[in-house]
Each structure stands twice: as structure tokens, then as C-alpha cells.
Amino acid sequence: MPLAGLVQVQGGDETWANGYLWQAVYDGLGRRLRTLKRDIADSELTGPVLTLDSYYDPQVEFMEVGVSVNGARTWKVYGPDLSGKYGGLQGIGGLEATIDEATGTVTPLVNDAFGNVVGTISNGSLVWNPARVGSYGVLPGSSAPVLDGTSVTLAQATLWRSFRIDPTGLYYMGARYYDPNSGRFLSPDPLGHAAGMDLYSYANGDPCNGLDPTGRFGKDVVPDIGQNFKNIGIGFQNAKDQFSDFAITLATDPKQIGRGLLNTGKAVVDYYSDVSGPQYLGDLRTGIGQVTENFNTQEKAFRGAGRCVAATGVRVWKNTTRLCAAGSGSSPI
């Protein structure tokens, strides 16, 4: 059984006599290699088979780099994604263009701050995607275009969080399938309760500030910055704990503090009795340099965090401005 678990879906009307049959094929690593779709009319399979084949980056588990529709292949061009590096979030927010293998046509894409593909560039003009998306998927009143290779291209079908929707109305996200109507996955998190108490929620129930790029454990939209602030908080807490330990020792065992000061004094005397003047000055300069470097590192970390937050705000503001200018048919956010 593949990791995602879904191998066949039959959809149709209340009699099940008319609809479609959808099937999926996976490799040994759980990656979906092929899907097949045929229409059903009067309880019989009819019409041509729609065959979609997926190609993956061998170094990024579920990042799809190419799709073929009945043999016509289109490649995806990625840059750094929302993690700031290639493939860090399976390419979410990093999809820059698609290339038609047969014609060589390049279609640049426009992403918003949440990794949604909100538009394409055609003949030098920006074309907004008519579907409007939110944190959980396409918003009510809009519909996500389904890739068929004729009326809908790969660039047009790629929308929410850089994913494309299946004819079943579900999103394949690697380890699991996601239902945008309910905002939940079809199967429990493969990581179990280590990922969270709710095994079916998307992005730990907070899709406004998080992503779930593979269907296993949600991640912050800007995980590196969040981790930096977390580390700074841990550092302050450790300093507080150390000061508290010192105060408790001073109150309960002042002799221990005295012994520590005495040992420190002996070490200083031993140092000065063995070291020369030039060596002392050199050690002093080295110590001052290390302290300065530590302060500079902290300053760079805070400045980097500020630039990242500011850049994200600017991107959201620009996209919102474009939305207002373009009218209700556009969807930058």
C-alpha cells in the first residue's frame, strides 16, 4: 500500500451511472507516478483516457519537477522557496516558470507571500488567476482549474500553495491527500501524535502562519526566522536560570561563592606569574575581539529577521495593491 493510500476514486451522480473513474500508481517510495481518468456514461467506461505522469527531483522527496499529459511533457523551473533555499519546503513559493518541452514556450509565474500562484505572464502581460484562494484552499464561489492538457495548462492549473488539484477535488501532497472543502487530510499523520494531537488537521490547524508541504507535520512559513527567535528566547531563559542559581547559592551557601572567588583569584595570580606583558595584551585583544564578534552576530541576526519580516510585509502590500487595482476578478492573496 502506498504512503498516500489512495489508489482509486469513482465519482458520479446519485445513480453512479454517469461520472468518472480515477486511478493512481505509485513507486516504492510512495511518490505518485501516474494517474488515469476515464468518463463513465450509462455505467460504461467511455471516451479517451487522460494519463498524467509525474517526474520528481531525486534529492527532494515529493517535489514534482515535470508533468506529462498524454505524453506531452512540461517542466517546472524552481528557485528558492519560502524556506529561503531550494526544495526546503518542497518548492512551495519557489515555482518560477513552466517550460513546454515540445514548443519551448516559457510561462513565468507570479507567487504571493504564502506560495500561491496568483498569476502568469503571457506576451509581457500579467494575467491574474481568476480563482481566489485562502489559507485552506480555493474560496467559496471560485473553482480551481483541473489540468487536462488542452484548455487548462500546467501553469494555469498550479494554484494553491503551488499545488494542482486532481479531478477528484483533492490535493496530492506526498504523504497524504488533502480535502480543501473540509480543510483536513483523508488519512492520519504518518508521524502519529508526535506531530500533534489532531492527526488530520492541515498545518497543525494554523494555515495562516504555517504550511504542510508533505502532509507530515506543519511548518512555519518562515521557519528559520522563527527558530532564531526561539533560540534567542532560550538564551535569555538560560541566563535567567543561571542568575537565579547564583542568587540561591549566595543565600544558602555563601562559603561556596567565597571558595569560587578564591579559586578565581589563585588562577589570576598563576596566570600573571607565567605570562609576559605582550602575551597578556594579545590575549586581551583576542578576548575583546570575541566579545565584539558575538555582539555583531546577534546584531546581524536581529537585522536579518527584521529584513525578512519587512520583505514579507512589502510583498503582501504590493499584492494587495495589485488586487485593488485589478478589480474583483484577481486574486493575489
N, C-alpha and C positions, 0 to 999 in steps of 0.2 A: 504494500500500500504506500503510495507517495506521501511525502510530508504534508502537502496541502490537503490530500484526501479526496478531492472531488474529481470524478472520472466521467460522469455523465449527468446531463440535465435534460429533461423533456418539458417543454413549455407549450402552452396552448390555451384553447378556450375551455369552457366548462365541460364539454364532452370529450376533450382530449383528441378529437378527430382532426383538428387543424392546429398547427403550431410549428414547432421546430424540434430537432434533436441535436444536442450539442455534446461533444465528447472531447476528452483531453488525454494526452500522452505525456509521460514524464520520464526523466532519466533516473539513474541510480542515486543521484544527489538530491532528488526532489524538485528539480527545475522543470518547468513545463516546456516541452519541446514543440508540441503541435496541438492545435485544436481543429476539430472538424464540425461543420454545421450544415444541416440539410433541412429543408422545409418539409412539413407534413400536411398533406391535403387528403381529406376523406380517409384518414387513418393509414395512408400510404406515403412512403418517402418519395419526394418529387423534387425536380429541379436539380441544378448543379450543386456540387459540394464546395463549400467555402473552406479552404485549407489555409491556416495561418501557421507559419513556422517561426520560432524564436531562436536568436543567437545571443550568447552571453559572453561577457568578459571573463576569461578563465581565472582572473585574480580577484574578481568581485562577485560574491556568491550569486546574487539574483539580479544583477544589473544587465538589463536587456540592451544590446548594442545594435541589433538588427532584426528586422521582421520581413518575412516574405508573404505575399498574398497570392495564392495560386501560382507560386513560382516567381513573381515579380518582387524583387528584393529592394528594401530601403534601409539605409544605415543611419544610425544616430550618432551625432557628434557631441561629446560631453567635455565640459571643463570642470573646474572645482564646483562642488555642490554646496549646500547650505552649511556643511561642516567646515568649509574652507579648503578641502582637499578632494582629490579625485576619488570618487566612489565611497567616501566616508559615510554617506547616508544613502547608498545605493543609487546615487545620481540625482536625488530629489533637488530641484532648483539648479542643476548643472547642465541640463539639456539645452544646447545652444542652437542646433540645426539638425535637419534631416537631409539626406542625400539619396536621390533616386539613382540606383545603380545603372539602369538601362539608359537614362537620358542625361545623367549627371546634374540634374536640377537640384540646386541647394535652396532649402527653405529655412531661413533663420527664424528662431522662436523667441518670444518675449516672456520672461518669468517674473512673477511678483515675489515679494519677500517671504512667502510661505511655500514656494516651489510650485505654484500653479502656473501652467502655461496659459497665459491670458490672451495671446495674440500671435500672429505670424506676420512676416514681412514678405510681400509679393510685389515685384516690379518696383521696389523702392518705397512702397506704401505700407503703412501699418494697418493690418486688418484685425480688429478685435474679435475674439471668440464670442459668439452670441450667447453661449451658455454662461450662466452666473454660478459661481461656486462659493461655498462656505467652508467651515472647518471640517465638517463631516462628509462633504461631497457636493454634488450639484444641488442647488437650492430648488425648492418647490417652484414650479412654473417654468423651469428650464429642463432641458434634456441633454445628456451627454451624447455626442455623435459616436456611432459604432463603426469601427474600421471595416470597410468592405472592399477596398482597393479600387473602387470605381467612383462613386460620388463622394466618398469620405477618404481622405488620405491619412497617412500615419501622423503627419504634423497636425491635422485638424482633429484627429481622434485623441491625441495626447492632451490631457487637461488637468484634472485634479491631482495635485501632488506629483505631477509628471507621469502619472499612470494613465492607461487607456482602459475603458470599460469593456467588458465582454458582452456578447449578445444576451447573456443570462441576466444582465443588470448587476453583476458582481465585479469586484476588482481582484485580480490575482496579484498578491503581494509577496510571493515567495513561499513562506512557511504556511500561510493561511489565505483564505478568501474572505473578503470584506464586503458587507452589505451596506451601501450608503443610506438606504431607506431607514434601517434600524440603527445605524451608527455602530454596529457591532460585528465581530467576526463570526463565521459559521461554526468554527471549532475552537476548543480551548487553547490557551497559550501553551506551546510545546515546552516552555520553561517551567510550567507549573506555577505554584504560588510564590516561587522565588521572584517572579516578575511582577506580582501584585495580587491583591485579594480577589479582584474581579478578573476572571480568566478570559472574558470575551470583549472587554471594552477596548476601544481604539485609543492609543497614546495615553494609557492609564487614565482615561476619562477626561483628559485635558488637551483636546486637539488644537486649542487656540495657542498654546505655548509649546506643544510637543509634536513629534512625528512618530510614526511606527513604520519604518522603511521596509521591514521584512515580515511583519506580523509577529515579531517576538520582542516584547519589552519596548515600551515607548521611550523616545529620547528627546532631550531638549532641542528646540530649534537651533540654538547656538550653544551646543554642549560644552565647548572649550571655555567660553566665557563664564558659563555657569559654574564649571569646575574650578576656574580661577578664583571666583568669589567665594566658593565653598572652601577652598584651601586657605584663603585669607582669613575667613571666619574661624577655621580650625586653628590657625596660628595664634589668633587673638585669644581663643579659649585656652590653648596650651599655656600662653604667657600668664593668663589669669590664674590658672591652676598652680603654676609654679610659684607665683607670688603668694597665693593662699597657703601653699605648703610651707613657704618661708616664714609667713606670719605665725602659723600654728607651731612651728618648731621654735621660733623665738619666744612664744608664750609658754610653751610646755617644757622645753629643754634648751634654755639659753646657753648651757655649757657646750652643747653641740655646735652652736653658732661660734662660740669662742674658740673651740678647737679648730673649726674650719678656718677662721681668720688667722689663727696661729700658724696653721699649716701653709696658708697662702703667704703669710709673711716670711716663713722659712724658705719657701720656693723662690720668692722675690730676692731674698738675700743670696741664695745659692746661684741664681741667675746672674746677678750683678757681680758676684765674685768670680764668675767664669767668663763672662762676655766682655769684649772690648768695646770702646766707645763707638767706632764705626759700625760694628755689628749691631749694637743697640739701635743706632739711628736707622740702619737698614731694616731691622725688624719692626721698628716703629712705623716707618713709611709703608711697609707691607701691610701692617695691621690697618692703618688708616685707609689704604687703598682697597682692602677687602670690605671695610665698612662702607666706603663710598660706593663700591660696586653693588653691594646689597641694596642700598638706598636707590641707586639708579635702576636696578632690576625691578624693584617694587613700583617705581615711578612709571617705567615702561609698561608694566602690566596694567596699571590703572589707566594710562593713556590709551593702550590698545583696547581695553574694554570700552572706554568712552567712545573711541572712534567707531568700534563695531556697532554699538547701540545707536550712535548718531547716524551711521550709514544706513542702518535698517530703518530708522525713522524717516530719513530722506527718501528712501525707496518707496515706503508706504505713502508718504505725502505726494510724491510725483505721480504714483499710480492713481491715487485718489483724485488728483487734479485732472489727470487724463480722463478719468471716468466722468467727472463733472462736465468736461469739455466735449466729450464724445456723445453723451446722452445716455439714456436708459438702456440702450442695446449693448453697451460694452460691459466688460467685467474684469477690471484689473485686480479686484480683491474678492 
